[in-house]
């Protein structure tokens, strides 16, 4: 009797479980898999680096800015 009352909930639970099971067991095609990046490619890239140097504020300076 309780199953008849809650058949919509049971159906939704089964639908969600089968959907996630389908995703979990699906294979990723080799063409869709991302290519692995080699460390040498990253090391050879010309990256710009910005360095900001400044002195820290003292407690008095912090209090005066508030």
Buried (B, 14 or more C-beta within 10 A) or exposed (E): EEEEEEEEEEEEEEEEEEEEEEEEEEEEEEEEEEEEEEEEEEEEEEEEEEEEEEEEEEEEEEEEEE
